[in-house]
Amino acid sequence: MVRRAAHFALVLAATLYLAAGHVRAQEYVIAKGKLSDDDFYRLVACAAPAAGDCQKPFVRWSPSDARDLTVSLVQVDPDYPKRVSARVVDLLDGTLSELNGSGANLRLRRVAPDVTPDISLHLLDLPRNSKISGTGLPWFDGNPLSMARMQLGWRNDGSIFICAVAFSRDVSPKAVQRILLEEITQCLGLMTDIRGSYYASRSIFSEDGMQATTLKGQDLMALRRHYP
């Protein structure tokens, strides 16, 4: 509890979370065909094009934090679509189990909504292409909301200390599994999507396709490399 409270206090007191909020300009990087493992990892971890320079810093939870990351569904707006919220509730534990079984050196656990988590989930009665509001997180409210949005904060040493995920009311129940896995994985520091036909059906980081719903192949490789 002490560590969780300290993290929350940092959000209120520090300004460095603003950098995390606005390092969203490079939403995706284009890939022409299959990338090498090194290029794929650098793309999702630091927004580097193949053989190019990073456009974002490498950030990750510290080793001690990564072994006990808490996740909670802290907000469900009263008029949020019941079919979607039910899917989130039903799939959240399985999503965390998949990440815990990935072979990466991390562990996520679900906590009650009244506990301040490391990763908070917010189901907002707002349409896509609106602005986030009503979360009670001043660093999150006011930012653009597409179908869903992830935003995280990190310290000067690159260690993440908080992350929030918002779902719009326009999320399809069929898309919940993919979006939930993608956004929580991106909360772990793999922030950048990939655009290219090869990855449309192969990666949860695909900007173009929603077919991938589990971690496999280079997605697993990148997560394991980020948390060896």
N, C-alpha and C positions, 0 to 999 in steps of 0.2 A: 504493500500500500504506500509506503514512503516513496519508493521509486516512481510509482504512478503519479503521486501528487507533485513530485518534483518536476516531472515532465510537463504536467499541465501548467504549473507555474511558469515554466519557461515560455510557453506559448503566449502568456499574458505579458511577460516582461521583455522578451527578446524581440529583435527586429529581423533576425536572420530567417525566420519562417517566411517572411515576405519573398525572399529569394526563391524559396521552394515553390511558393504560389505562382510565381511568374516565370519559372523555367519551364513553361509549357509551349513556348513559341515553336520549338522543334517537336511537333506532335508525332511525326513519323519521318522515316528515311526510306528512300526508294532503293530497292535491291533488284538488280537485273539477273534473275535466275538464282540458283542455290549459292549461298555464301559458305565460305569456310567456317569452321567452328569459331576461330578467332574473330573473324569479321562479324559473324552473327552476334557473338557475345558483346563486342564493343558497340554494335548498333543498338541493342536493347539496353545496354548498361550506361552508355555515355553519348548516344546519338551520333556515332561516327559512321560516315559512309564507308564503303569498302576501301581500304588502304588510305582513309582520310583521317582528319583530326576530330577529336571529341568536341561536341557542341554543348555538352553538359558535364558536370563533375560526376565522378563515381561516388555514389552514396550507398550506405548499407547500415542496418542496425548493428550495434556493437556485438561482439560474440556473446557477452553475458545477456544482453537484452534479447538477442535472436533466439536464445534457448528457452525463453519464456515470454513470448509475445501474446498479449491479450487482445481479443477481438470481441466486439459486442454490437448487436443491433440496438442502437440507443434511441432511434427515432422512427416512428411510423406515423405519418400524418393521418388524422381521422378519416379523410376521404381518399386515402391512397387505395388504388385498386386491390381488392382482397385476393384475387387470384395471384397477383405478382408477389404481394407480401407473404402469402402462404408458401409460395415456391422458395422465396429467400429463406424463410424459417426452416423449411424442409431440407434445403440443400446446403445450408451453412456448415453444419457439422461434417458433412461429407467432403466439402471443399477444404476444410482445415485438415481433415485426415489425409486427403490427397497430397497436400503440401507437406505434411509431416512425414509422409511415406516417400517423398521424392528423392531421398538420399542426401539432401542438403542439410547442413549443420544448423537446423533451426527447429523450433517447436512452437506451434500456435495453439492457443486454447480459448474457448468461448467463455465469457464471463457474463454475469447478470447486467442488465441495462443500467442499474444504479451504480455500477463500478466504472470509474473513468478508465477506458481502455487505451491501449496503444493505437489500435486501429478501430475507428468508429464507423458504423454504417448508418446512413440516413435515407429513408424512403420518403421522398418529398412530393407533395401534391402540386407539382409544377410541371409544365409541359417542356419538352425538349426545346432547345434554342431559347431558353429563358435565362434568368440569373438566379443563382442559389440564394435562398433567404430562409431565415427561421431556424437555422441549425444551432444558434447560440455560439458559433465559432466565428469571431470577427475576421479571422484570416481566411475563412472559407466562404462566408456570405459575400455576395456581390460578384463572384466569379461566374463566368459563363457555364451553363449546364447544357450539354448535348443530351445524348441518351443517358449517359452516366458520366461521372467525373471523379477522378482520384486526385488528391493533393496531399503532399507530405512536407514536412519540415526537417531540416537537419542543422547540425552545429557546424562550426568552422572546420572541425576535423573530419567532416563528411559522415558523421554518425547520425542516422535518422532518429528523431525522438517522438514523432507523432505522424499519423496519417488519417485522413478521412475520405470516405467514399459516399457519393450521393447518387441515387437512382432517380430519374425522372418518372413521372406517372405514365409515360409512353413506352416504357420497357415492355416488350412482349413476354408473356410467361415462358415461351419456348426459348427465349434468349437469356433467361436468368442464370442458368448454369454456366454458360460461357462468360457472361459479364462479371459474375461474382468471382470466378476463378481468375480472370484477367486482372480485375481491379485490385484484388488482394495481392496477387503476385506482383503487380506494379508498386504496391505499397512497400514491397520488400526492396525497392531500389532499381528495379528493371523498368524504367519509366517510358521507354520510347517504342512506338509501334513501327511495324515494317510494312511497306507497300511494295507489292510485287506478286505476280500471278502464282509463282512457285509456292509461296507461303499462304495463299488464300485458304487452303484446306489443311495446312500442316501446322500452323502456329496460332496460339492464342493471342499473339501480338500482331496478327494480321490486321491491317487497316481496311482491307477490302472484303474479307470473308468472315463468316461467323460459324463455319463448319466445325472447326476444332473446339472441342469441349473438355479435353483432358490434356495434361502435361505429358509430352512425349518428345522424342527426338532431340532437336536442338534447343527446344524450350527447357527440357530437363537438364541438358548440358549447361545452359546458361545459369540456371538457378543453382546448380551444384557448384559451378565455378565461382559464383558470387558469394556463396556460403560454404567454403570447402571444409 
